Amino acid sequence: MIKVRKGNDRGHFNFGWLDTFHTFSFGDYYDPQHLGFSALRVINEDTVAAGHGFPTHGHRDMEIITYILEGALQHKDSIGTGSVIKPGDIQRMSAGSGIQHSEYNPSKADATKLLQIWILPNQKNLEPSYEQIAVPWEQRQGQLRLVGSPDGRDGSVTIHQDVNLYASVLRPAENVTHELKPQRAAWIQVAAGDVEVNGIALTAGDGAAVTKETALKLVASTDTELLLFDLPAAA
């Protein structure tokens, strides 16, 4: 079963400095039909204006993943991390027992576009931690590249949850396949382009909840960038 979450149906706010779409309930956007999926709690598509960003604020007990689509984001946090995140980089911050951080677009001219993802951790009060990797375009081209996993295998960031996260960029007519084991589900988020998932068309901004499927075939119609989450099926 594949249930599509159309991009145009997401929560949407434009604050001038921040234009944001919420796949699931977040902040002032509440939809009881879209509170999350399995361990996936937040997928926000944010466009941050040049010279603006999120001032220092706190989180607890959440795995926060940032995936940059365009531009760059400057990160600082209370455990001493300072970094710049660019397209192809995967950032994982475990808020755990509590962390303060800020995110800022350092450009004076260009907006930054990103996906911010929250995943519920498998335990509370973890020690806060930070990890960042670079995954070049060619490692995602025409394949599903593992970029996040519970054990950090194959050079992926370590997610404190039973979630495998894949990134892919596809040219027109390129396809990839993914097998789902029993008691597993998937969420697909299209960051750019157009793709068919088992014959169902998705476009930029769309997401899809996948349950009770054994395999997925993704075929791009245009240049496409997407994320695929392999997650525990709901009990």
N, C-alpha and C positions, 0 to 999 in steps of 0.2 A: 504494500500500500504506500502510495506517495501522495502526501498532502501538501499542496503548494501554498506558501505564504507570499502573496504578491507584494512587490516592493512598494507599490502605491498605496497599499493598505496599512503600512507601518505607521506608528506614531511619528509625528514630524513637528519639529520646532525650529524656528529661525530666530536667533538672538542677535543677528548682525555679525558678531565676531565668530559665531558658531552656528552652522547649519547641520542639524542632526536628525537622523532617522533611527527609530527604535523598533527592532524586530519583535522584542518582548517587552513587557511592562517594565518601565524604568522611570524614576523621578516622578514628574507630574503626569506621565502617560501610564494609564492603568487599563488593562483589558483582561478580564478574568479568563478569556479563552486563549490568551497568549502570555503565560507566566514563565515560560521556559520550556525546555525539552530535554528529558533525561537530566544529566548533570549540567547541561548548558543553560545558563541563566540570563546572559545578556549578549546581544550582538548589536552594537551601535555603529552606524556609518556616520562618521563625523568629518565635516569640512571646517577647518580652523583657519580663519583669516590671517594674513601676514601680520607678524608682530603681536599676535594674541595667543592665549592658551589658558590652561586650567591652573589656577593658583594652588598653592599648597593645601592639600586636604588629606583626610585619612580614610583608610579601609581596614577591615578585619575579615579574616576567614573567607578569603576568596582568591582563586587563581585568576590573575588578570593578564590577558595576552593582547599585545598590540601588533597589528599588521598594517604596515604603511603601504598605501597605494600610490600616492603622489606627494612630492615634497619631503619634508623632514620634520622630526619632532625631537626637541631637547628635553631630556629626562633628568630629574634630580630627586633623590629620596633621602629618608632619614637614616638609612643604613650605610650611607656614604657613596652611593652609586651616582655617577654622572655620565651620561652618554647621549649620543645623537642617533636616532633611529631613522633609517632610510628605506626606500623600497627594496625588498629582498631580505630585510632584517626581520627576525622574529624575537619579540621581547616577551619574557614571562616574569611576572612579579607575583610572588606569593605573599599576600598580605598577612596571613597567619595571625599571630597575637596582636598585631597592630603595626601599621606603617603609614608614614606621611610622605606624599610625593607631589611633584608638580610636573606639568607637561606644557611645553611652549613651542610655538612655531618661530624659529629664529630668522626666517626670511623676512626681508623688508618689502618684498614684491609679490611673492607667490603663496597661494593657499596650500595647506597640507590636508590631504584626504587619507583617512585611515579607517580600519575596523578595530573597534575595541570590544574584546570578548571577555566575559566573565564565566568561569566554571566553578561549580561548588567543589571544594576540596573533599578528600576522603576522611579527613579528621580536622578538628578544630585546634586552635592555639599552636599551629606550627611555628617554627622560628621563621621570621620574615626573611625572604631571600630574593635574589634577582639573577636573571640569566638572559643573555642575548646572543643570537647566532646570525650569521649572514648566509643566505641561501641564494646563490647566483641564479639568474634567469635560466641559464642553460640546464640547471639541475631540476627545474620545475617544468621545463619545456617538454610537452608531449608525454608527461608522466605524472603520477601522483607521488609527490615527494613527501616523505614523513618529516614533519617539522616539529611535532610535539608528541610525547608519549609518556607513559608512567615510569619507564626505566631509562629514558634519555638515549635510547638506542639509535644507531645510525646517525649520530651527530645531531639529534633533535633536542629541543629543550625538554626538561623534565616537568611534567604536569602531575601534581599530586591528586590524581584521580584516574580511574580506568578509562581513559580517553586517548584515542590516537587521532592526531590532527594531520591532515595532508593538504598540501598546496599544489596547484597545477595551473599552468598556462598552456592554452591550446590554440593552434592555428585552425582556420576553417577546414572542416571535414576530419580533423584529427579526433581520435577517440581514446579513452582510457576505460578500464574496467576495474571494479572493486568487488571482492567477495565479502559477504556478511556472514559471519558464523552464527549458529543458533544463539538466541537470546541477546543478539546485538541489533542496534538500530543505527541510523545515520541521519545527519543533518548536512545539507548542501547549501552553501551560501555563494551566490554568484556576485562577484565583485565588479566584473566588467564583461561585456559581450553577451552572447546568446548560446545556449547549450540545450540539448535534449537529454533527459535522464530517463532511460527506459522508454523512450518515445514521447515523454512529456516535456513540453517546451518551457524553458526558464530564460529570463532575461536579467540584465543588470539590476541588482537590488532585491531580486527574488530569493527566497529560501525554500527548502523543501524538507519536510519531515518524512523519513523513510522507516517503515516498520514492516515486519513479516515479509521481507524480500531476502532472497539468497544471494543476489548479485545485482550490481549496477553497471550499466553501460552509459557513459557520458560521451556525447558526440557534439563537437562545437560547430555552430553555424557561422560564427564570425570569430575574430580574435577574442579569446575568452580567458578570464582569470577567475579562479574559484577556490574555495576551501571546502574540504570534506571532513566532517567529524564522525568517527566511528565510536559509538557510545553504548553503554549498557541499555538494553531494552527495559522499559518500565515494567515493574512487577505486575 
